[in-house]
Amino acid sequence: MSEGSTVPLASPALGEREEELVLAVLRSGRLSLGPMQERFERAFADFLGAPDAVALSSGTAALHLGVRALGWGRGDEVVTSPFSFVASANCLLYEDATPVFCDIDPVTLNLDPAAVQDAVGEHTAGLLPVDILGYPARLPELVRIAAEGGLGMLEDACEALGATDGEGERIGSRGWPAAFAFYANKQLTTGEGGMLTVADPELAIRLRSERNQGRAPDMAWVDHDRLGFNYRLTEVQAALGVAQLERLDEILGARADAAALYADRLAAFDYGAPAGEGDPAGLVLPCADQGAERRSWFVYAVRLPAAADRDAVVADLAQRGVGAKAYMPCLHLIAHLRERFGYREGQFPVAEDASARLLALPFFAAITEAQVDRVCEALAEALRGNWS
């Protein structure tokens, strides 16, 4: 890579096998609802150890059909994280259910089980934990809360393919619906696409109908048994998924190696904070795995010192040819949610602090040691000159 070239924020791990399977689909003339999708679903379920997996057009579609599968709707409240991509709240609004936010753990940035317990009320119908930035939610504790309250659970695992929970089980294999996403920056990509893992065979049949406008599964006649949606995954996308799954362990390993490189370089990071400025803890790196919990590396995001001007740092990095992006929004402060439910600043201080300080650095399976070094050097220079 030349000195003047850009280090991108993300880059998919695509190769000859993806080309081979995509070309096979194109030559087959079957571009939708064909054997490649079925192959992708079976391989995905086998990778996780899940009973079944239903391929869909996006992670958002997977979340939406998960909400419908659990029967959540008008009058139901679902406890979820304010620190997430907006789809984890929007999927509830699609069915007129109400997201109820509570604060997050300051280390993992996932839902704080104690806060979840406090948020459960008489109208609570379920929990929607998010495995944020690839780190597994505190699932054993959340399962206990759900069981004690007779609540349903839908897991937003869209950033966590390959992670394991506190009991050593792969995310998506435990029986409750779990949604995955395959956008271009994910561990596995089909460009766009998603998957919902399920345990009930009858539910899987229903979901396959709902994704296809409610048509009967055998497609024998253009008949529609129920309300449905256009949530189909194409055969071309499924071909990408099959190829990616064949070497997913390799991709996940490469991403973990990249994260270890960052951790090594940033452990003794000198960003030249002015005297008396910044957070006493300095730059905060992603948390290490705890117990049986294992992160699947989605992005590498650091929390900047509190006094650093994040917008200025992003602009400075861009001038140095380094991609970076603020992660993640606080959902309760997004306009349509704030206006509809009356949320205000200061309600969830841990989430709001993380949202104000988190910065995603360039991260992908093929990132080189030289690129990581360049990013870290550029970040140090950017921070030295940008304090609010």
N, C-alpha and C positions, 0 to 999 in steps of 0.2 A: 504494500500500500504506500503510495507516495505521500510525502509530508503534507501536501495541500488537499488531499482527498478527505472526504467526510466519513466519520465513524457513525453509521446509522443507529437509530434507537433500537431497531429490531430488523431481523432478516430471516426469512423462513429457510429451513433446512431441506432443500429440494435437490433431487439428483436423477440419475438415469432410470431408477426403478419407477419413480413417479411418471416420467415420460413414457416408459414402456406400458404401464397399466392404463394411463390416459389414452394413449394411442390405440390400445386394444379395445377400449370402450368406443372410441370414435369409429373404428373399423367395424364394430359389431352393429352399429346403427341403432342400438338400444340406449337411449340417453336418460331415461327416467324409470323409476320403479322396476329395476331389473336385478340381475343376479349379483352385480357388484355391490349394490346397497346391502343385500342380504349377507353377502360375504363380510362386508365391513361391520355390520351389526354383530354377527357371530364372533368375529375376531376381537371386537371391542369388549364384548361381554366376557369372553374367555380371558382377555388380558387382566380384567379387573377381578374375575371370579364372581361376576354377577349372574343372576339367572337369565336376564334378557336385557337387551338394549335396543331402543327405537331411534333410528336416525331421523334428524329433523333439519330444517333450513338454517337454524341458528341456536345459540344458547338461550336467547330470549324466548324463542318458540318452545324450547324444552322447559323453561321455567313456567311459561304460560300453561302448557298442557299438564305440567305437574300440579299447578294450582287447581286446575279443573279436575284432575284425578282425585285430589283430596276433598273436592266438593266445597272449597272455600268460596264464599260469595258475600252478598249484601248482609250486613250485620255482623260479619266475622272480623275479628282482629287477629293479626298475625305479627308476632314479635320478630323483629329482624334488625340488621345492623344499619346504622346511618353512614357507615364508612364502606362504600361499595360503589360499583357501577350501577347506574340508574335502573337497569333492567330488573334488579332484584326487588325494587319497589314497584316499578311499572307493571310487572306481571300480576301483582295483586290488584292494582287499579283496573286492569282489563276485565276482571270479574267482579268489580265493585267491592272487593274486600279492602280492609283498612290496614296499612302498614303501621305498626307501633314500634318506634325506634327506642333503643336503649344504648348505653355507652359501652365502650370496648375495653379490652385489656390493653394496658399501655405497652406491653412487651410484644405480644403476638399480633395485636391490632384486630383480633377477632372478638366476637361477642363475649362479654364478661358474664359467666353463668349467674353470678349473684345479681347482676343488673337484670338479666332475663327473668329470674325468679320474681324480682320486685315488679316487673312490668306485666306479668301474667295477671289477668283480671277475669271478671265473670263472662266477658264476651270474647275471650281469647279462644281461637279455634286451632292454632298451631304455631309452630316455630319455623323460621326460615333462616338458618345459619348460613354464613358465607365463609368459604375457605379463602380468605383474602390473601392476595399476592402469593398463592400457592401453599400457604401454611394451613394445616387442618384446624378446623374449629374444635372446641373442647367437647367433642361429640359424646363421650360417655356421660358427662354431667348433663348435657342438654337432653340426651335420651331419657335420663332419669326424671328430669323436670317434665318432659312430654308424657312419660308413662304415668307419673303421679297425677297429672292434670287431665289425662285422657285426650291429649292433643296430637294432632297430626304433625308430620315433619317433612319438609322439602328442603333438600340441601343444594345450595348454589355452589357447585364444585367446578364452575366454569374456568377457574384459574388453577386448578389443583390436580390435573390428571397425573396419576402416579404417586400421589401422596398417600401416607398411611396415618391412621388416627391413633389416639392414645391407647388403644387396645391392640395395636399392630395390624389392624385390618385395612385393606386398601379402600380409599374413598370411593364410594359408589357401589360397594359390594354388600352393604349391610341390610338391604331389603326395602328401606324407604326410598322414595324417588330421589334421584340425584341428577342434576343437570350439568352437562359439560358443553364447552364451546370450542370451536375450531377456527377462530379468526386468525389472520395471518401472523400475529405475534405470539400465538399460543404454542405450547409444547408440541402439540400435534396440530397441523393445519390442513384444512381443505379449502382455504380461501375464505369462505363463509360456511357455516354449518354447525350442527349441535347434535347432542345425544341425550336421551333420558333413560337411565337404568331403572328397571322395575323388577319386582319379584313375582307378581300375580299374572299368570298367563292370560286371564280374561281381560285384565287391564291393558296388557300389551296389545291385544287384538283391538280394543277400543281406541288406543292411541294411534295405531296404524290406520284406523279409519279416520280419526279426527285430523290427522296430518294431510289427508287426501280428500278434503271437502266433505267428509262424512260418508264416503262411499263404502259399500260392502267390501270386505277384505279380498274376496275372490274376483272383484272387478267384472263379474259376468255381465252386468247390465249397468247402465248409467243411472243408478239408483242411489239414494242418499238416506242412510238409516238414522242419521243424527246430524246436529250442527257440526260443521267441520271448518277447516282452514286450509289455506294453501301453504303448508309447512313442509313440502317435500324437499329432500336432498337429491341432487342430480347424480346420475351414474358417474359423470366426470369427477365430481367432488368425492364420491365414494371411492373411486380409484385412487385418488390422492391419499385418502384416509387409510386404505389398505396398505399402500406402500409405506406410509409413515409408521403404521403400527408394526410393520415387519422389523423396523429398527428403532422402535421407540425407546427401548432400554439404552441404546447407544446415544440417542439424542438427549435423553434425560441425564445420562452420565456426563455428556459434554457440557450441558448447562450447569450441572453441579460443579464441574471443574472450573468453569468460568466464574461462578460465585465464589469459589475458594480463592481464586486469583485476586478478585476484588477485595475479599476480606483480608488477605495477606498484605496487599498494597496499602489498604486504608487503615490497618491496625495502628500504624505509627504515623498517621496522616498529620501533616503540618499545614494548616490553612491560614496561619498568621492572624489569628483573631486579635483585634485591638484590645489593649488592656481594659479589663472590666466589661468587655462586650461578649455577646454570645451565650450559649447554654453552657453551664458548668460541665456537662457531660460531653461537650464537643459534638462532633459528628456521630450520629447514632446509626449503627449498621443493622441490617436485618438480624432478627434473633436466631440463635442456634436452635437445633432440634432439641426437644425436651422429652425424655423418656422414650416411649415407643413412637411418638409423633415424628414424622418425617416430612419435610417440605418437598414439594415438587417445584422447582425454580421456574416461575413465570416471568417475573421481572427482577432486576436488582435495584431496589429503591432504598435510599438513605434519607434519614431525617437531618436536615440542615440545622445548624445552630439557630436559636430563636431570633437572633438579631441579624441574621443574613437576609439579604433582599433576594428572595428566590426568583422573582421575575427577571431581575437584573442578571442573576447567575445564569439562567437559561439563555438569555440574549447573549451574554458574554461567551458561553460555551458554543452557541451557534456560530459566532464570529470566528471561533477557533476550529470550526469544522467538527464539532461534537454534538450529536443529537441528545436532547434531554427533555423531560416532560414532567409537569406536576402531576402527582398521583396522591390520592384519589379525592373526589369531591365529597363533601358532607351532604348527604341526600336531603336532610331536613332543611337545608338552606337553599336547595334548588327551587327556582321560582314557583313552579306549578305545585310542588309539594308544600312549600312554605305557605303559599296563599291558601291552599285548600284546607290545611290542617292547623294553621296558626303556629307553626314552629318558630322559634326565635334563636338568635345567637346566645351561646352560653349554656344551653340545655345539656349538651353532651361534650364536656370540656376535653376529654381525652381524644375523642374522635376529631374535634375541631382543631386541636393542637397538631395532631398527626396530619390532617388535611392541609394545614397551613405550611407545614415544613417538609413534607415528603417530596423527594425528587427521584425520578427513575432515570438511571444511567443506561447507556448502550448495553444491550444484553441479548445474546443469541448463541446458538450452539457452536457456530464457526468463528466466534470472536477470538482473536489471537492475543497472546501475551503482550505483544507490542501495542495493540490497540487498547488493551486495558491500561497499560502504563501511560499511554497518551491521554486517555480519559482522566485518569487520576491526576496527572500533572496539570491538565487543563482545568480541572475542578479546583485544585489548590490555587491556581492563579485567579480564577474567576471569583473565588471566595475572598481572596485577599483584597480585592478592589471593590467589593459590593456589600456594604453593611448599611442597614437602615437606621 
